[in-house]
Amino acid sequence: GTDFLKIDPQTWDILNTSLEVCRASNGAFDITIAPISWLWDFDEDPHLPSDDLIQSLLPSVNYENVSLLEDGTAALQTHGTAIDLGSVGKGAACDAAVNAYKEAGVDRAVVAVGGSVGVWGEKPSGAPWKIALRDPDSEGSLGQLAIDSGFVSTSGSYEKQFTEDGVTYHHILDPDTGYPAESGLVSVTVWSSSGVLSDALSTACFVLGMEDSLPVLEQFNSSAIFITEDHEIYVTEDLADAFTLDSENYTLAGVL
């Protein structure tokens, strides 16, 4: 921390978009979650950290400790700050791939990286691209989302989880508490104009919960599909005609 460093323009853009979502969500999405996410270690050795350790590191989680200047440099204001871009990595990969296709003169393409999908160009038939959404309870399809362009990212509590002493913990952490977010949701899918934005917003919306997510989505001209723990699905108005439910285990409960 503390020293300003020149960073790659692509990295600068990813950080800039991420920080915009940090600010808009009042820290529900926070790229400085690294000290806490490393504690839980969901990728290598998932386990419940001690509460004392979580509380001791929570003060280090503050996106305002990241400085990003227009001259292409960045710095961490404190030595205890660390950045975790895992929540936007797949979206960033989609952005990079779609940009590579554009530069190569490709007319149309679909890019899928984990829970993020990007589409470029138009189908020969002129029909929209159809993206399958996963059923949180199985490997099957929940439904389909028809889009003409853009990027779709999903954040779900089912993606990475473990059970310890009879309690199941998922990987989407609330920066305020240091523990898995408890918003009543199991999945949020967000459509946006960029992969990084859709990825960041899907995490932010999961932590915020459905109602508090709506102003943030509006600010970024984005749309979402929310799945609650009660197997109810809510869709923002501009996706109402684009989403088709396939699973009989869920109810399309409303348009937001």
Disulfide bonds with the S-S distance in Angstrom:
none
